[in-house]
Amino acid sequence: MKKTTRTRRGRRVVSLSTTGRASRPARLASVTRQVDIELPPELKEDRSLEGTSVALVDVGKDRLRLRFVRPPLPEDQSTILTSSEEAALAKGGVGPVSDDDIRVVQGRAAMEFDEIVKGSLTIGEAAKRLGVNASRIRQRLAERSLYGLKDGGRWLLPAFQFASKSLVPGVSLVLRKLPRDVGAVAAARWFRSPNPDLCTRDDDETAMTPLQWLVGGNPPEVAAELAAAL
């Protein structure tokens, strides 16, 4: 992955938010305390850590858990913000950020991508889930009625688009409208994040996620229109 996020109109913007919601730009995290700890011998001898871009730290009661992120996201998945998110951040006055902030964003996105890969279906598993043959799955990937990502030489289909024994109702229509350059992390965040434009007449105050909207039997065309604007 490149050291900066994608640039539009000469501005570099990133977000530490994991929600993917464009309507409320996230504030960048601030460092409250920095502690330098000498690496234990087993890590000093691990040559694979040389050049690691970032390590994520989970703080427990009596220990720290380090997760080293390497390698970075695949080049075709390096877009972690949609164009509308970048526009909202720029409008909100979020300007250039430090390299440390960028590395944190990239690290978190890499962990999200890893979770997406682990939960994804192979072509064979997707075919079994939908009751079709593998060639039909490949055809639907080509026509973009299924969302897929390449992991090495194989196709994987993220779980967010599937129900227990089928696809999420209407999701194929939405996926066709999703811009081609939206990576798996940005897509998964969008489908699972409340959207203020998705409210039912019964409850105009509660924003629904695109997945909730579709599962609830609401018109997929509404979500598809929002997806097209990403």
Order of alpha helices (4+ residues) and beta strands (2+ residues): beta-beta-alpha-beta-beta-alpha-alpha-beta-alpha-alpha-beta-beta-alpha-alpha-alpha-alpha
